[in-house]
């Protein structure tokens, strides 16, 4: 009788255990300072029954490809212009589900201490992907280094430059390589998530910085369209959008601003 009771209890445990187990999801992020924030998000999510496994990428193209084929459940590394371009060119069915940060892009130089010191004919590195390259060009225009075609929107290319009084040479370089390229160019526009790990602090080492007011480049958590209403998605967003993470961003991520 005792043996039969033990077998029944074991069977009950076998069938009921999954209901109480944490749900595991994989989230793709950019390497560097984002890892600090996602360590905190992982900790908070665990209290809500969500086991977040962070996958770090050092490339802007791979996280959406991995999400699209199901190797990831979510990613958090991009802004809307970037995702819009990826959807247009690659047909991804990926949607934003919760904003995370705004990380103003900056102009850095080891040869000029201010924008005014940039010399005629100087070489300027910008990211080679369409959305961040366009973002870089908009910063150069804001600093009056170039002028762009009217109505070009937030995805201009070098072909949209209508005035270049200093005859700057625009060099398109992989975004992750731009910090290493500073010795080879006169200045470079570098995304914050690549600048900070290289010891470049926005607003301190940068000679120009993108405005954070009405900034269209806020980052977000993204999932496949079919998953957007899944209960775990709400849990994941909740684990990010809270006062603890907001304070961690302010304390630990120089130059980055909570977007929620």
Residue, then its C-alpha position, 0 to 999 in steps of 0.5 A: x500500500x505504501x509503495x502504491x501511495x509513493x508511486x501515485x505521489x511521484x506521478x502527481x509531482x511529474x505532471x504538476x511540476x511544469x506548471x510551477x517551473x519558471x518559463x525560460x526565454x532567450x533575449x538578444x542584446x548588444x554587448x557592453x553596458x546593456x549587460x549591466x541593465x539586463x542582469x538587473x532585469x533578469x533578477x526582477x523577472x525571476x521573481x515573476x516566474x520568468x527565467x531570462x537567458x541573455x544572449x550577447x551580440x556584437x553585431x546589429x544585423x544578427x539579433x533580428x535574424x536570430x529572433x525571426x528564425x526562433x533562436x531568440x524569443x525577444x531582443x532589445x538593442x534597436x530603435x524604430x528606424x532600424x527595425x523599420x528598415x530591417x522589416x522593409x529589406x528583410x520582411x521580418x514580422x517583428x514588433x516593438x512591445x516596450x521602450x527601454x532607453x534613449x542613447x544619444x549618438x555622439x561625435x568623437x575625435x582624437x584630433x579635434x577638441x571641438x566641432x570648430x577644430x575639424x579641418x577642411x577635408x577631414x575624414x568622418x566615420x559614420x555607421x555603415x547601416x542605413x538607420x544609424x548612418x542616417x542618424x549620424x548624418x543628421x547629427x553632422x547637419x545639426x552641427x552645421x558641418x553638412x546640409x541635407x536635402x529637404x524632406x529627406x526624413x530620418x534615413x538620409x544617405x551620403x547621396x542626400x548631402x547638398x552642402x559640404x562646406x569643409x569638403x568632409x570625406x564621409x567614411x562608412x564603417x561597421x558600427x562596432x569598429x568605429x571606436x577602433x577607427x578613431x586613430x584612422x579618421x579625424x572624427x567618428x559618430x559612434x553609438x553609445x553602446x559601442x562608445x562607452x565600453x571603449x572608454x568614450x563617455x557621451x557628453x564628456x569625451x564627445x565633441x557633439x551629442x545628439x539631443x535627447x528631446x523628442x528623440x526618434x531613436x528610443x530603443x525597445x524590446x522586440x518580439x515576433x508579431x505572433x508572440x506580442x500578446x503572450x503572457x511572458x511578454x508582459x512579464x518581460x516588459x514589466x521586469x524592465x519598466x520599473x523604478x529599480x531599472x530606471x535608477x540603475x540606468x541613471x547610475x550605471x549607464x553614462x549618457x543613456x536615458x530611460x525611455x519609459 
